[in-house]
Amino acid sequence: MLFLNSGHIEFQEKIRKIISEQIAPFAKKIDEEGCYPREALQTAVKEGWTAFNIPKEYGGNKKDNLTGCILIEEVSRACLSSSCVITMAFLGSAPFLIAGNENQKMRYLPLIAKGEKASSFALTEPHAGSDAGAISSTAVRKDGGYIINGHKCFIGNAGESDIYVVFAKTDLNQKTRGISAFIVEKGTPGFKIGSIAKKMGINGQRTGELFFENCWVPEENLLGEEGRAFRIAMQTLDQSRIFIAAQGLGLAQAALDAAARHAVDRIQFGTPIAEHQGVMFKISEMATNIHAGRLMTYDAAALLDAGMPVTKEAAMAKYYTSETANKVAYQAVQIFGGRGFLKGFPVERYYRDARVLTLYEGTSEIQNLVIGRIITNEIKKEMKK
Ligand SMILES: Cc1cc2nc3c(=O)[nH]c(=O)nc-3n(C[C@H](O)[C@H](O)[C@H](O)COP(=O)(O)OP(=O)(O)OC[C@H]3O[C@@H](n4cnc5c(N)ncnc54)[C@H](O)[C@@H]3O)c2cc1C
């Protein structure tokens, strides 16, 4: 692939070996038992994978974003739950890199980079999912700090994380312009972890509720400017959607690999099922869609590396690859026939795990809104000229 240089290919080969030895063997157990992917976390920390976006001066292992995509794609190919330890570290650390002051970056990023503390991004609330600007958690100035009250749900790494970037309204009269971000550490009085959800897929990833009851944090825990944090959230998501796209690529590739191998091996009507055109065409379509998704994802990563705007391209990559992952996993089950429906065959896990990809970090419909708005706004501007 033209996007990749020899360094990328070398990195890909190196991590494939590590993943096959240290992550892939645990994927089935993580799915069946719902246990947290500790082995993957250990490997990710040891290899510097949880710090691929953090510059060296903050204790990180900064790589280009294309390398980040390759990493997440390869881990997702083995185990989507395990890849979440890397995407979660990204999501929890990106707001510090986007808006943190030097003290905040020096204090928290090395802890996240070295895996000493995990981090979470807490935006979603029971009444504010796609419409994130409608959050109703509040932060009111008091005694040199802020008192936070509110309820967050669907928060990745809930309970596992030590550092939470929490979005709350400092001005209830404003919508997005009234939102601020706060660093809240586990154990802060008034901050409690609620229930952890039972899910249909990515069973090793923790998703849970957070409760804030008169939770006081000092003023130095305000991340970025007061009232300007909606932009921090959106910029974080712009970047991290590229890595959700990479998760989709990895899962889809794993499903295609398994299905193609099965199609070559399984004999029906006296010939491998791959020789039946109906099956052969499915394999072709799966591979073509994955390739298209990979081009979009790597293009978005390369744009981010070049410091270019990525909102539209990241949304396109996330939308396309997450939908592709679902379609490919569906077809993989189909190619496996009845066996695809049985526990113990990996395509059954891919089918369930894929489902989250079109939901978290903005649903497919929201990606379409983002893409459509950018295109129509550009046209409106042109028409005004
Ligand atoms: C496993 C998991 C992990 C998550 N991790 C995190 C996390 O770490 N931090 C965090 O803050 N959040 C997290 N989320 C929350 C996630 O981002 C939200 O679930 C998602 O944004 C959708 O919000 P919602 O579930 O409230 O759905 P809703 O917003 O209620 O949407 C329901 C349906 O309506 C559609 N819809 C809504 N508005 C429109 C519109 N304007 N036009 C067309 N269709 C629309 C949606 O696309 C969807 O199909 C996670 C979710 C999951 C499932």
The ligand as an ORCA input file, in Angstrom:
! r2SCAN-3c Opt
* xyz 0 1
  C     -19.560      0.529     24.624
  C     -19.742      2.004     24.640
  C     -18.691      2.807     25.121
  C     -18.839      4.183     25.192
  N     -17.824      4.943     25.692
  C     -18.034      6.272     25.926
  C     -17.032      7.050     26.626
  O     -15.954      6.561     26.966
  N     -17.329      8.351     26.893
  C     -18.492      8.932     26.534
  O     -18.673     10.102     26.835
  N     -19.457      8.212     25.861
  C     -19.245      6.911     25.568
  N     -20.213      6.164     24.903
  C     -21.468      6.800     24.530
  C     -21.676      6.923     23.021
  O     -20.825      7.892     22.496
  C     -23.171      7.180     22.793
  O     -23.850      5.975     23.077
  C     -23.471      7.651     21.369
  O     -22.944      8.925     21.160
  C     -24.975      7.670     21.083
  O     -25.699      8.285     22.086
  P     -26.982      7.547     22.709
  O     -26.575      6.167     23.043
  O     -27.530      8.385     23.793
  O     -28.007      7.439     21.513
  P     -29.065      8.578     21.065
  O     -28.375      9.880     20.954
  O     -30.265      8.467     21.931
  O     -29.442      8.087     19.603
  C     -30.391      7.038     19.351
  C     -30.540      6.893     17.853
  O     -31.028      8.130     17.294
  C     -30.169      8.556     16.262
  N     -30.088     10.025     16.250
  C     -29.926     10.863     17.307
  N     -29.885     12.145     16.892
  C     -30.010     12.103     15.539
  C     -30.024     13.086     14.513
  N     -29.888     14.398     14.794
  N     -30.180     12.688     13.225
  C     -30.311     11.369     12.901
  N     -30.279     10.386     13.844
  C     -30.131     10.754     15.133
  C     -28.802      7.955     16.620
  O     -27.954      7.879     15.504
  C     -29.230      6.594     17.132
  O     -29.449      5.729     16.052
  C     -20.054      4.787     24.762
  C     -21.084      3.976     24.259
  C     -20.938      2.612     24.184
  C     -22.063      1.757     23.656
*
